Amino acid sequence: MRKLEENDYERLFLLDSDPKVMKYIGVPVLKDVNQSKDVIRMIQKQYKDNGIGRFAVIEKESNLLIGWSGLKFLTKEINDYNNIYELGYRFLPEYWGKGYATESAKAALDYGFNDLNIDIIYAMAHSENDGSNHILQKLGFERTGEFIEPDGTCFWYELQREKYSSKS
């Protein structure tokens, strides 16, 4: 895992233009590769402004960006919460079911709880996104509510530092 770099835009476009990847995200697929450059600049601004942002996940064997994962500091209100840390991840379909989301999420949680001393980390997943909901529960997140988005119901999760075990 590393910070997103400007030259990641083509691989990021593969991710964000794939309808299977974006099915439960609630935002339209990207149509132009230049939109990925804007996404990278936005995330790089989060690194600067908030000291944290999503990280590129690079497969060691191929040295290719296969997705992103990590913590984001949410300043906009969502589900009546703001100024919180949220875990998220997104991977190309050919890497689903191989443990990358779980492994990278554990690294992000370890960093958040141990290095940033965050007391509670939040996550959300569309109610129909079985894969993501399974991963969050496997990591120890507790579903504490749900809220409605334009594309459907989302589950709200919380994980407190004292309940987290990196051995999950």
N, CA, C and O atoms as a DFTB+ gen file, in Angstrom:
672 C
 N C O
     1  1       0.845      -1.177       0.000
     2  2       0.000       0.000       0.000
     3  2       0.887       1.236       0.000
     4  3       1.897       1.297       0.701
     5  1       0.496       2.201      -0.786
     6  2       1.231       3.461      -0.851
     7  2       0.260       4.566      -1.240
     8  3      -0.865       4.306      -1.666
     9  1       0.716       5.798      -1.086
    10  2      -0.116       6.929      -1.498
    11  2      -0.355       6.869      -3.003
    12  3       0.500       6.425      -3.769
    13  1      -1.535       7.327      -3.405
    14  2      -1.832       7.411      -4.836
    15  2      -0.928       8.453      -5.489
    16  3      -0.684       9.523      -4.932
    17  1      -0.444       8.125      -6.663
    18  2       0.437       9.007      -7.422
    19  2      -0.256       9.389      -8.724
    20  3      -1.156       8.694      -9.195
    21  1       0.175      10.490      -9.286
    22  2      -0.445      10.997     -10.514
    23  2      -0.472       9.960     -11.639
    24  3      -1.442       9.882     -12.394
    25  1       0.601       9.160     -11.748
    26  2       0.672       8.191     -12.838
    27  2      -0.185       6.942     -12.598
    28  3      -0.133       6.005     -13.396
    29  1      -0.968       6.910     -11.521
    30  2      -1.904       5.806     -11.257
    31  2      -3.229       5.985     -11.994
    32  3      -4.105       5.124     -11.900
    33  1      -3.388       7.075     -12.716
    34  2      -4.705       7.424     -13.248
    35  2      -5.291       6.384     -14.199
    36  3      -6.504       6.172     -14.186
    37  1      -4.472       5.730     -15.022
    38  2      -5.025       4.764     -15.979
    39  2      -5.592       3.537     -15.261
    40  3      -6.671       3.058     -15.613
    41  1      -4.876       3.030     -14.265
    42  2      -5.363       1.866     -13.511
    43  2      -6.570       2.255     -12.659
    44  3      -7.506       1.470     -12.502
    45  1      -6.543       3.459     -12.116
    46  2      -7.689       3.928     -11.335
    47  2      -8.922       4.054     -12.235
    48  3     -10.040       3.763     -11.810
    49  1      -8.712       4.481     -13.459
    50  2      -9.830       4.573     -14.399
    51  2     -10.425       3.186     -14.678
    52  3     -11.644       3.047     -14.772
    53  1      -9.581       2.169     -14.810
    54  2     -10.085       0.802     -14.994
    55  2     -11.032       0.430     -13.854
    56  3     -12.072      -0.191     -14.071
    57  1     -10.661       0.810     -12.667
    58  2     -11.454       0.510     -11.470
    59  2     -12.767       1.285     -11.472
    60  3     -13.840       0.697     -11.334
    61  1     -12.683       2.590     -11.625
    62  2     -13.850       3.459     -11.456
    63  2     -14.746       3.544     -12.688
    64  3     -15.799       4.180     -12.644
    65  1     -14.338       2.908     -13.787
    66  2     -15.196       2.866     -14.971
    67  2     -15.873       1.505     -15.122
    68  3     -16.622       1.289     -16.075
    69  1     -15.621       0.600     -14.203
    70  2     -16.182      -0.751     -14.271
    71  2     -17.539      -0.794     -13.559
    72  3     -17.602      -0.571     -12.350
    73  1     -18.619      -1.075     -14.286
    74  2     -19.954      -1.096     -13.661
    75  2     -20.084      -2.093     -12.513
    76  3     -20.847      -1.851     -11.578
    77  1     -19.348      -3.222     -12.563
    78  2     -19.409      -4.203     -11.470
    79  2     -18.801      -3.621     -10.195
    80  3     -19.314      -3.843      -9.098
    81  1     -17.717      -2.883     -10.344
    82  2     -17.050      -2.270      -9.196
    83  2     -17.930      -1.177      -8.592
    84  3     -18.019      -1.051      -7.371
    85  1     -18.569      -0.400      -9.438
    86  2     -19.302       0.780      -8.999
    87  2     -20.768       0.499      -8.648
    88  3     -21.499       1.410      -8.260
    89  1     -21.191      -0.746      -8.783
    90  2     -22.599      -1.114      -8.618
    91  2     -23.203      -0.605      -7.310
    92  3     -24.333      -0.115      -7.310
    93  1     -22.482      -0.709      -6.206
    94  2     -23.027      -0.354      -4.893
    95  2     -22.442       0.940      -4.325
    96  3     -22.616       1.227      -3.141
    97  1     -21.759       1.711      -5.146
    98  2     -21.054       2.901      -4.650
    99  2     -21.958       4.121      -4.586
   100  3     -21.767       4.991      -3.737
   101  1     -22.930       4.192      -5.467
   102  2     -23.841       5.331      -5.447
   103  2     -23.373       6.526      -6.247
   104  3     -23.947       7.611      -6.148
   105  1     -22.340       6.335      -7.033
   106  2     -21.877       7.387      -7.946
   107  2     -21.724       6.766      -9.330
   108  3     -21.471       5.567      -9.441
   109  1     -21.873       7.564     -10.384
   110  2     -21.776       6.999     -11.736
   111  2     -20.360       6.537     -12.068
   112  3     -19.381       7.029     -11.508
   113  1     -20.276       5.588     -12.984
   114  2     -18.962       5.148     -13.457
   115  2     -18.283       6.312     -14.165
   116  3     -18.944       7.171     -14.748
   117  1     -16.968       6.329     -14.107
   118  2     -16.222       7.368     -14.826
   119  2     -16.276       7.065     -16.322
   120  3     -16.219       5.907     -16.736
   121  1     -16.386       8.106     -17.111
   122  2     -16.496       7.972     -18.567
   123  2     -15.244       8.444     -19.296
   124  3     -15.046       8.119     -20.467
   125  1     -14.403       9.204     -18.612
   126  2     -13.226       9.814     -19.229
   127  2     -12.028       9.583     -18.309
   128  3     -12.101       9.829     -17.105
   129  1     -10.945       9.115     -18.881
   130  2      -9.753       8.808     -18.095
   131  2      -9.245      10.028     -17.331
   132  3      -8.624       9.881     -16.278
   133  1      -9.499      11.222     -17.846
   134  2      -9.052      12.431     -17.153
   135  2      -9.779      12.645     -15.826
   136  3      -9.266      13.330     -14.941
   137  1     -10.973      12.062     -15.683
   138  2     -11.675      12.149     -14.397
   139  2     -10.865      11.470     -13.296
   140  3     -10.921      11.884     -12.138
   141  1     -10.118      10.435     -13.650
   142  2      -9.291       9.737     -12.664
   143  2      -8.167      10.638     -12.153
   144  3      -7.771      10.551     -10.991
   145  1      -7.664      11.493     -13.019
   146  2      -6.644      12.452     -12.578
   147  2      -7.229      13.383     -11.515
   148  3      -6.563      13.715     -10.535
   149  1      -8.490      13.803     -11.721
   150  2      -9.161      14.660     -10.729
   151  2      -9.356      13.918      -9.403
   152  3      -9.181      14.499      -8.332
   153  1      -9.716      12.641      -9.479
   154  2      -9.890      11.840      -8.260
   155  2      -8.575      11.757      -7.502
   156  3      -8.552      11.921      -6.282
   157  1      -7.491      11.507      -8.206
   158  2      -6.181      11.415      -7.545
   159  2      -5.817      12.743      -6.894
   160  3      -5.329      12.760      -5.764
   161  1      -6.045      13.848      -7.584
   162  2      -5.747      15.166      -6.989
   163  2      -6.592      15.401      -5.726
   164  3      -6.105      15.961      -4.743
   165  1      -7.857      14.967      -5.764
   166  2      -8.731      15.130      -4.600
   167  2      -8.190      14.311      -3.410
   168  3      -8.168      14.796      -2.279
   169  1      -7.759      13.082      -3.673
   170  2      -7.230      12.241      -2.594
   171  2      -5.901      12.794      -2.095
   172  3      -5.644      12.773      -0.891
   173  1      -5.059      13.282      -2.983
   174  2      -3.794      13.887      -2.563
   175  2      -4.046      15.122      -1.690
   176  3      -3.284      15.387      -0.760
   177  1      -5.096      15.866      -1.983
   178  2      -5.477      17.001      -1.142
   179  2      -5.907      16.510       0.241
   180  3      -5.621      17.171       1.240
   181  1      -6.584      15.371       0.317
   182  2      -6.956      14.802       1.615
   183  2      -5.714      14.425       2.416
   184  3      -5.681      14.623       3.630
   185  1      -4.689      13.884       1.750
   186  2      -3.440      13.573       2.445
   187  2      -2.891      14.837       3.103
   188  3      -2.480      14.832       4.263
   189  1      -2.896      15.910       2.331
   190  2      -2.333      17.178       2.807
   191  2      -3.208      17.810       3.899
   192  3      -2.701      18.223       4.942
   193  1      -4.520      17.882       3.655
   194  2      -5.427      18.566       4.587
   195  2      -5.721      17.769       5.852
   196  3      -5.845      18.343       6.934
   197  1      -5.835      16.434       5.721
   198  2      -6.288      15.612       6.843
   199  2      -5.253      14.618       7.348
   200  3      -5.477      13.929       8.343
   201  1      -4.116      14.545       6.656
   202  2      -3.067      13.626       7.075
   203  2      -3.384      12.168       6.780
   204  3      -2.667      11.275       7.232
   205  1      -4.441      11.920       6.035
   206  2      -4.855      10.545       5.734
   207  2      -5.706      10.560       4.469
   208  3      -6.277      11.589       4.108
   209  1      -5.787       9.434       3.811
   210  2      -6.614       9.259       2.621
   211  2      -6.458       7.835       2.136
   212  3      -5.629       7.087       2.656
   213  1      -7.232       7.458       1.162
   214  2      -7.147       6.100       0.627
   215  2      -5.772       5.885      -0.011
   216  3      -5.171       6.806      -0.563
   217  1      -5.292       4.640       0.082
   218  2      -3.995       4.277      -0.479
   219  2      -4.155       3.321      -1.647
   220  3      -5.065       2.494      -1.673
   221  1      -3.265       3.447      -2.601
   222  2      -3.206       2.496      -3.710
   223  2      -2.768       1.144      -3.160
   224  3      -1.876       1.075      -2.314
   225  1      -3.385       0.081      -3.634
   226  2      -2.946      -1.272      -3.306
   227  2      -2.272      -1.818      -4.551
   228  3      -2.877      -1.919      -5.619
   229  1      -0.998      -2.169      -4.387
   230  2      -0.168      -2.617      -5.492
   231  2       0.131      -4.107      -5.312
   232  3       0.633      -4.523      -4.268
   233  1      -0.179      -4.899      -6.325
   234  2       0.146      -6.324      -6.271
   235  2       1.651      -6.489      -6.454
   236  3       2.228      -5.969      -7.408
   237  1       2.279      -7.213      -5.537
   238  2       3.740      -7.363      -5.567
   239  2       4.239      -8.028      -6.846
   240  3       5.221      -7.576      -7.435
   241  1       3.569      -9.100      -7.284
   242  2       4.057      -9.856      -8.449
   243  2       4.056      -9.017      -9.723
   244  3       5.023      -9.036     -10.485
   245  1       2.976      -8.288      -9.952
   246  2       2.834      -7.542     -11.207
   247  2       3.229      -6.076     -11.080
   248  3       3.453      -5.406     -12.088
   249  1       3.314      -5.579      -9.869
   250  2       3.569      -4.169      -9.583
   251  2       2.460      -3.268     -10.143
   252  3       2.692      -2.098     -10.447
   253  1       1.250      -3.832     -10.274
   254  2       0.105      -3.079     -10.793
   255  2      -0.818      -2.649      -9.670
   256  3      -0.973      -3.353      -8.672
   257  1      -1.430      -1.485      -9.843
   258  2      -2.469      -1.039      -8.939
   259  2      -3.690      -1.930      -9.187
   260  3      -4.191      -2.020     -10.308
   261  1      -4.156      -2.586      -8.119
   262  2      -5.301      -3.492      -8.251
   263  2      -6.535      -2.949      -7.530
   264  3      -7.615      -3.535      -7.602
   265  1      -6.362      -1.827      -6.838
   266  2      -7.465      -1.208      -6.112
   267  2      -6.932      -0.182      -5.148
   268  3      -5.772       0.224      -5.214
   269  1      -7.809       0.231      -4.246
   270  2      -7.390       1.133      -3.173
   271  2      -8.058       0.701      -1.883
   272  3      -9.063      -0.010      -1.887
   273  1      -7.480       1.144      -0.783
   274  2      -8.000       0.774       0.529
   275  2      -7.471       1.776       1.539
   276  3      -6.461       2.439       1.305
   277  1      -8.164       1.878       2.662
   278  2      -7.623       2.702       3.729
   279  2      -8.654       3.567       4.406
   280  3      -9.860       3.433       4.198
   281  1      -8.139       4.452       5.218
   282  2      -8.968       5.344       6.006
   283  2      -9.140       6.674       5.293
   284  3      -8.272       7.125       4.545
   285  1     -10.274       7.279       5.547
   286  2     -10.563       8.613       5.048
   287  2     -11.178       9.389       6.201
   288  3     -11.990       8.852       6.954
   289  1     -10.796      10.637       6.338
   290  2     -11.398      11.503       7.346
   291  2     -12.597      12.183       6.698
   292  3     -12.445      13.029       5.817
   293  1     -13.785      11.804       7.143
   294  2     -15.017      12.344       6.570
   295  2     -15.377      13.664       7.244
   296  3     -15.638      13.707       8.447
   297  1     -15.389      14.719       6.470
   298  2     -15.769      16.027       7.015
   299  2     -17.206      16.377       6.665
   300  3     -17.835      17.188       7.345
   301  1     -17.731      15.761       5.596
   302  2     -19.132      15.977       5.233
   303  2     -19.995      15.010       6.035
   304  3     -19.601      13.874       6.300
   305  1     -21.163      15.476       6.411
   306  2     -22.042      14.635       7.221
   307  2     -22.613      13.480       6.414
   308  3     -23.076      13.649       5.286
   309  1     -22.566      12.304       7.025
   310  2     -23.210      11.125       6.456
   311  2     -23.782      10.316       7.619
   312  3     -23.092      10.056       8.605
   313  1     -25.023       9.928       7.496
   314  2     -25.720       9.182       8.548
   315  2     -25.626       9.908       9.898
   316  3     -25.460       9.271      10.938
   317  1     -25.733      11.235       9.874
   318  2     -25.662      12.084      11.071
   319  2     -24.287      12.107      11.729
   320  3     -24.173      12.508      12.887
   321  1     -23.254      11.692      11.029
   322  2     -21.878      11.716      11.550
   323  2     -21.035      12.595      10.637
   324  3     -21.253      12.656       9.427
   325  1     -20.067      13.272      11.247
   326  2     -19.029      13.940      10.469
   327  2     -17.780      14.051      11.336
   328  3     -17.821      13.810      12.543
   329  1     -16.680      14.417      10.709
   330  2     -15.375      14.480      11.369
   331  2     -15.039      13.142      12.030
   332  3     -14.695      13.073      13.210
   333  1     -15.153      12.086      11.224
   334  2     -14.871      10.731      11.682
   335  2     -13.942      10.045      10.680
   336  3     -13.765      10.508       9.553
   337  1     -13.364       8.944      11.114
   338  2     -12.527       8.135      10.235
   339  2     -13.342       6.960       9.732
   340  3     -13.993       6.253      10.501
   341  1     -13.289       6.767       8.405
   342  2     -14.066       5.714       7.767
   343  2     -13.143       4.814       6.962
   344  3     -12.264       5.288       6.243
   345  1     -13.354       3.521       7.093
   346  2     -12.611       2.533       6.319
   347  2     -13.333       2.282       5.004
   348  3     -14.558       2.169       4.974
   349  1     -12.582       2.196       3.931
   350  2     -13.158       1.867       2.638
   351  2     -12.155       1.118       1.787
   352  3     -10.954       1.146       2.053
   353  1     -12.655       0.450       0.765
   354  2     -11.795      -0.298      -0.156
   355  2     -12.557      -0.512      -1.454
   356  3     -13.787      -0.529      -1.482
   357  1     -11.804      -0.672      -2.513
   358  2     -12.385      -0.906      -3.835
   359  2     -11.318      -1.624      -4.666
   360  3     -10.175      -1.173      -4.739
   361  1     -11.698      -2.742      -5.292
   362  2     -10.742      -3.543      -6.054
   363  2     -11.308      -3.941      -7.405
   364  3     -12.523      -4.043      -7.575
   365  1     -10.419      -4.164      -8.364
   366  2     -10.816      -4.685      -9.661
   367  2     -11.402      -6.086      -9.477
   368  3     -10.913      -6.849      -8.645
   369  1     -12.437      -6.435     -10.236
   370  2     -13.137      -7.711     -10.036
   371  2     -12.240      -8.948     -10.083
   372  3     -12.491      -9.913      -9.362
   373  1     -11.215      -8.935     -10.908
   374  2     -10.350     -10.126     -10.988
   375  2      -9.556     -10.367      -9.703
   376  3      -8.911     -11.407      -9.566
   377  1      -9.593      -9.426      -8.765
   378  2      -8.895      -9.586      -7.485
   379  2      -9.861      -9.813      -6.324
   380  3      -9.433      -9.918      -5.175
   381  1     -11.152      -9.887      -6.613
   382  2     -12.140     -10.148      -5.568
   383  2     -11.970     -11.584      -5.067
   384  3     -11.611     -12.484      -5.826
   385  1     -12.233     -11.774      -3.786
   386  2     -12.210     -13.112      -3.192
   387  2     -10.821     -13.669      -2.955
   388  3     -10.676     -14.863      -2.697
   389  1      -9.802     -12.839      -3.034
   390  2      -8.421     -13.309      -2.858
   391  2      -7.788     -12.786      -1.576
   392  3      -6.604     -13.014      -1.329
   393  1      -8.576     -12.081      -0.755
   394  2      -8.067     -11.620       0.529
   395  2      -7.438     -10.237       0.524
   396  3      -7.002      -9.757       1.571
   397  1      -7.384      -9.591      -0.625
   398  2      -6.746      -8.275      -0.686
   399  2      -7.497      -7.228       0.134
   400  3      -6.871      -6.420       0.820
   401  1      -8.820      -7.232       0.074
   402  2      -9.593      -6.243       0.836
   403  2      -9.394      -6.453       2.327
   404  3      -9.185      -5.492       3.068
   405  1      -9.456      -7.697       2.771
   406  2      -9.279      -7.990       4.196
   407  2      -7.874      -7.620       4.662
   408  3      -7.706      -6.964       5.690
   409  1      -6.876      -8.041       3.905
   410  2      -5.483      -7.774       4.286
   411  2      -5.183      -6.276       4.331
   412  3      -4.561      -5.791       5.276
   413  1      -5.624      -5.552       3.316
   414  2      -5.349      -4.111       3.282
   415  2      -6.169      -3.373       4.341
   416  3      -5.696      -2.392       4.913
   417  1      -7.390      -3.835       4.606
   418  2      -8.211      -3.212       5.654
   419  2      -7.572      -3.410       7.025
   420  3      -7.577      -2.496       7.850
   421  1      -7.025      -4.595       7.270
   422  2      -6.332      -4.832       8.549
   423  2      -5.160      -3.869       8.716
   424  3      -4.946      -3.324       9.799
   425  1      -4.409      -3.664       7.648
   426  2      -3.275      -2.730       7.715
   427  2      -3.769      -1.319       8.033
   428  3      -3.155      -0.610       8.830
   429  1      -4.867      -0.915       7.416
   430  2      -5.429       0.417       7.666
   431  2      -5.937       0.530       9.100
   432  3      -5.726       1.551       9.754
   433  1      -6.604      -0.512       9.591
   434  2      -7.109      -0.487      10.969
   435  2      -5.959      -0.465      11.970
   436  3      -6.005       0.276      12.952
   437  1      -4.934      -1.270      11.729
   438  2      -3.757      -1.256      12.615
   439  2      -3.159       0.146      12.676
   440  3      -2.832       0.645      13.753
   441  1      -3.022       0.773      11.519
   442  2      -2.474       2.123      11.455
   443  2      -3.381       3.105      12.204
   444  3      -2.896       3.924      12.985
   445  1      -4.662       3.028      11.973
   446  2      -5.593       3.952      12.614
   447  2      -5.623       3.811      14.125
   448  3      -5.575       4.805      14.850
   449  1      -5.700       2.581      14.596
   450  2      -5.796       2.372      16.041
   451  2      -4.453       2.535      16.749
   452  3      -4.400       3.095      17.844
   453  1      -3.370       2.056      16.140
   454  2      -2.068       2.044      16.819
   455  2      -1.232       3.296      16.577
   456  3      -0.556       3.765      17.493
   457  1      -1.262       3.845      15.369
   458  2      -0.427       5.002      15.064
   459  2      -1.171       6.324      15.219
   460  3      -0.609       7.304      15.707
   461  1      -2.439       6.349      14.801
   462  2      -3.219       7.586      14.908
   463  2      -4.021       7.669      16.215
   464  3      -4.604       8.707      16.528
   465  1      -4.042       6.568      16.971
   466  2      -4.773       6.518      18.252
   467  2      -6.250       6.879      18.111
   468  3      -6.809       7.582      18.953
   469  1      -6.861       6.400      17.063
   470  2      -8.288       6.605      16.846
   471  2      -9.041       5.646      17.766
   472  3      -8.674       4.477      17.877
   473  1     -10.069       6.125      18.410
   474  2     -10.853       5.285      19.317
   475  2     -11.899       4.452      18.599
   476  3     -12.201       3.336      19.021
   477  1     -12.454       4.985      17.518
   478  2     -13.502       4.272      16.795
   479  2     -13.379       4.570      15.297
   480  3     -13.175       5.712      14.886
   481  1     -13.508       3.517      14.503
   482  2     -13.461       3.646      13.055
   483  2     -14.799       3.153      12.520
   484  3     -15.341       2.151      12.987
   485  1     -15.311       3.863      11.549
   486  2     -16.619       3.569      10.973
   487  2     -16.451       2.989       9.576
   488  3     -15.397       3.115       8.953
   489  1     -17.508       2.355       9.101
   490  2     -17.544       1.845       7.730
   491  2     -19.000       1.765       7.310
   492  3     -19.903       1.768       8.147
   493  1     -19.215       1.696       6.021
   494  2     -20.567       1.542       5.504
   495  2     -20.511       0.665       4.267
   496  3     -19.504       0.615       3.560
   497  1     -21.614      -0.022       4.023
   498  2     -21.703      -0.862       2.835
   499  2     -23.161      -0.958       2.431
   500  3     -24.053      -1.016       3.277
   501  1     -23.389      -0.973       1.136
   502  2     -24.737      -1.152       0.614
   503  2     -25.278      -2.477       1.143
   504  3     -24.543      -3.462       1.222
   505  1     -26.550      -2.505       1.501
   506  2     -27.143      -3.702       2.106
   507  2     -27.062      -4.927       1.198
   508  3     -27.048      -6.056       1.689
   509  1     -27.009      -4.723      -0.119
   510  2     -26.949      -5.849      -1.057
   511  2     -25.531      -6.258      -1.421
   512  3     -25.334      -7.214      -2.171
   513  1     -24.542      -5.543      -0.896
   514  2     -23.145      -5.859      -1.207
   515  2     -22.652      -6.917      -0.210
   516  3     -21.979      -6.607       0.773
   517  1     -23.004      -8.163      -0.494
   518  2     -22.688      -9.258       0.428
   519  2     -21.196      -9.381       0.707
   520  3     -20.800      -9.630       1.846
   521  1     -20.366      -9.209      -0.313
   522  2     -18.921      -9.341      -0.127
   523  2     -18.373      -8.332       0.856
   524  3     -17.627      -8.689       1.768
   525  1     -18.734      -7.086       0.681
   526  2     -18.229      -6.040       1.562
   527  2     -18.776      -6.193       2.979
   528  3     -18.042      -6.014       3.951
   529  1     -20.048      -6.519       3.099
   530  2     -20.629      -6.721       4.432
   531  2     -19.941      -7.878       5.152
   532  3     -19.701      -7.806       6.357
   533  1     -19.628      -8.932       4.427
   534  2     -18.931     -10.081       5.018
   535  2     -17.543      -9.672       5.526
   536  3     -17.147     -10.034       6.634
   537  1     -16.818      -8.922       4.711
   538  2     -15.471      -8.484       5.106
   539  2     -15.531      -7.644       6.376
   540  3     -14.749      -7.861       7.302
   541  1     -16.454      -6.686       6.424
   542  2     -16.540      -5.821       7.608
   543  2     -16.860      -6.627       8.861
   544  3     -16.280      -6.381       9.919
   545  1     -17.759      -7.567       8.756
   546  2     -18.085      -8.396       9.914
   547  2     -16.905      -9.273      10.310
   548  3     -16.642      -9.458      11.498
   549  1     -16.198      -9.810       9.331
   550  2     -15.015     -10.631       9.595
   551  2     -13.931      -9.826      10.322
   552  3     -13.205     -10.363      11.159
   553  1     -13.834      -8.551       9.996
   554  2     -12.852      -7.678      10.642
   555  2     -13.261      -7.294      12.065
   556  3     -12.456      -6.732      12.808
   557  1     -14.493      -7.589      12.447
   558  2     -14.956      -7.276      13.800
   559  2     -15.876      -6.082      13.892
   560  3     -16.287      -5.706      14.989
   561  1     -16.210      -5.473      12.762
   562  2     -17.127      -4.336      12.786
   563  2     -18.503      -4.809      13.239
   564  3     -18.941      -5.911      12.912
   565  1     -19.164      -3.957      13.993
   566  2     -20.518      -4.223      14.460
   567  2     -21.483      -3.338      13.679
   568  3     -21.295      -2.125      13.593
   569  1     -22.509      -3.951      13.116
   570  2     -23.523      -3.177      12.406
   571  2     -24.394      -2.476      13.434
   572  3     -25.048      -3.118      14.256
   573  1     -24.391      -1.142      13.377
   574  2     -25.099      -0.358      14.398
   575  2     -26.278       0.413      13.840
   576  3     -26.970       1.109      14.583
   577  1     -26.516       0.299      12.549
   578  2     -27.651       1.013      11.980
   579  2     -27.682       0.895      10.486
   580  3     -26.882       0.189       9.871
   581  1     -28.623       1.604       9.918
   582  2     -28.731       1.675       8.469
   583  2     -29.286       3.033       8.088
   584  3     -29.910       3.717       8.900
   585  1     -29.052       3.408       6.859
   586  2     -29.547       4.676       6.357
   587  2     -29.843       4.519       4.877
   588  3     -29.351       3.601       4.221
   589  1     -30.643       5.416       4.372
   590  2     -31.080       5.340       2.986
   591  2     -30.268       6.307       2.131
   592  3     -30.121       7.485       2.458
   593  1     -29.752       5.785       1.044
   594  2     -29.056       6.566       0.028
   595  2     -29.923       6.512      -1.230
   596  3     -30.831       5.685      -1.309
   597  1     -29.665       7.369      -2.208
   598  2     -30.476       7.330      -3.436
   599  2     -30.497       5.955      -4.119
   600  3     -31.478       5.606      -4.777
   601  1     -29.424       5.179      -3.966
   602  2     -29.377       3.871      -4.636
   603  2     -29.807       2.719      -3.731
   604  3     -29.704       1.558      -4.128
   605  1     -30.289       3.017      -2.520
   606  2     -30.781       1.951      -1.652
   607  2     -30.329       2.101      -0.216
   608  3     -29.826       3.147       0.194
   609  1     -30.520       1.031       0.538
   610  2     -30.180       1.019       1.961
   611  2     -28.709       0.688       2.155
   612  3     -28.161      -0.195       1.495
   613  1     -28.086       1.410       3.069
   614  2     -26.694       1.137       3.449
   615  2     -26.653       0.740       4.912
   616  3     -27.403       1.265       5.735
   617  1     -25.768      -0.193       5.226
   618  2     -25.543      -0.571       6.613
   619  2     -24.396       0.271       7.167
   620  3     -23.416       0.541       6.474
   621  1     -24.535       0.676       8.416
   622  2     -23.544       1.482       9.126
   623  2     -22.843       0.599      10.137
   624  3     -23.487      -0.127      10.894
   625  1     -21.527       0.662      10.148
   626  2     -20.716      -0.183      11.022
   627  2     -19.794       0.661      11.891
   628  3     -19.390       1.760      11.514
   629  1     -19.470       0.120      13.066
   630  2     -18.512       0.749      13.966
   631  2     -17.571      -0.321      14.510
   632  3     -17.965      -1.466      14.729
   633  1     -16.332       0.077      14.721
   634  2     -15.348      -0.793      15.359
   635  2     -14.570       0.042      16.366
   636  3     -13.900       1.012      16.010
   637  1     -14.671      -0.348      17.614
   638  2     -13.951       0.350      18.679
   639  2     -12.575      -0.273      18.855
   640  3     -12.402      -1.481      18.695
   641  1     -11.605       0.562      19.185
   642  2     -10.216       0.102      19.319
   643  2     -10.095      -1.095      20.271
   644  3      -9.392      -2.061      19.973
   645  1     -10.774      -1.026      21.400
   646  2     -10.623      -2.106      22.387
   647  2     -11.252      -3.423      21.933
   648  3     -10.982      -4.473      22.516
   649  1     -12.082      -3.370      20.902
   650  2     -12.715      -4.600      20.393
   651  2     -12.003      -5.146      19.165
   652  3     -12.356      -6.214      18.666
   653  1     -11.005      -4.424      18.675
   654  2     -10.311      -4.833      17.453
   655  2      -9.174      -5.787      17.768
   656  3      -8.394      -5.575      18.697
   657  1      -9.102      -6.831      16.980
   658  2      -7.972      -7.750      17.039
   659  2      -7.449      -7.916      15.621
   660  3      -8.190      -8.315      14.722
   661  1      -6.185      -7.612      15.422
   662  2      -5.604      -7.715      14.079
   663  2      -5.495      -9.178      13.638
   664  3      -5.135      -9.458      12.494
   665  1      -5.801     -10.093      14.529
   666  2      -5.751     -11.508      14.185
   667  2      -7.060     -11.995      13.576
   668  3      -7.169     -13.170      13.226
   669  1      -8.068     -11.112      13.441
   670  2      -9.386     -11.513      12.915
   671  2      -9.264     -12.218      11.596
   672  3     -10.272     -12.621      11.015
